[in-house]
Amino acid sequence: MNRTRFSDLTTLAALALLAFVVPGAASAHIVQGEAVGFVSGFRHPISGLDHIVAMVAVGLWGAQLGRPAIWLLPVTFPLVMAFGGFLGLIGVHLPGSEIAIALSGVCLGAAVLAELKPPLWAAAILVGVFGLFHGYAHGAELPPGDNALLYSLGFVLATGLLHASGIALGLVHRWPWGRVALRGTGAAIMSCGAFFLWTALT
């Protein structure tokens, strides 16, 4: 393993570790009784900037990494997110989800800013970890009843569209000015995540 690859992997491991070692309880994001069907499920990810920045960042980072990451990362996130949503739905307690959601913006933004190029499996694990917490936040809001499936379909579809938006924006990476713009966007996403983290901790 060359020194650059080792450095990227070390940085990625440190970012992933943050998701587990920073204590906190989810409280600010979850609104009980919000889920009433497909429309509210679709609106939920696009109504919260904490979700938007993380999900767009997944697409941006995938575009920076190129194939197959450009498709694997945006597929991994919603798949693991759906599992996290199931955990929330059945009442499994997953502490610190609000902190992890904020950290997703910090870490994924940092990955875009630094143009980290870790092994594909490591990038997928990091994205999956954050997808789990984002999904849990959604699933914890789901009331029992027939609307749960429609709500879930709505937020998964909205998530996919946010990833696609990130990929589309990330295609400018092929040009020198585009790489600079993407790194600036990563810095902005990281700043948003830092603000959400500060808010969640205070």
Secondary structure, 3 states (H helix, E strand, C coil): CCHHHHHHHHHHHHHHHHHHHCCCCCCCCCCCCCCCCHHHHHHHHHHCHHHHHHHHHHHHHHHHHCCCHHHHHHHHHHHHHHHHHHHHHCCCCCCCHHHHHHHHHHHHHHHHHHCCCCCHHHHHHHHHHHHHHHHHHHHCCCCCCCHHHHHHHHHHHHHHHHHHHHHHHHHHHHCHHHHHHHHHHHHHHHHHHHHHHHHHHC
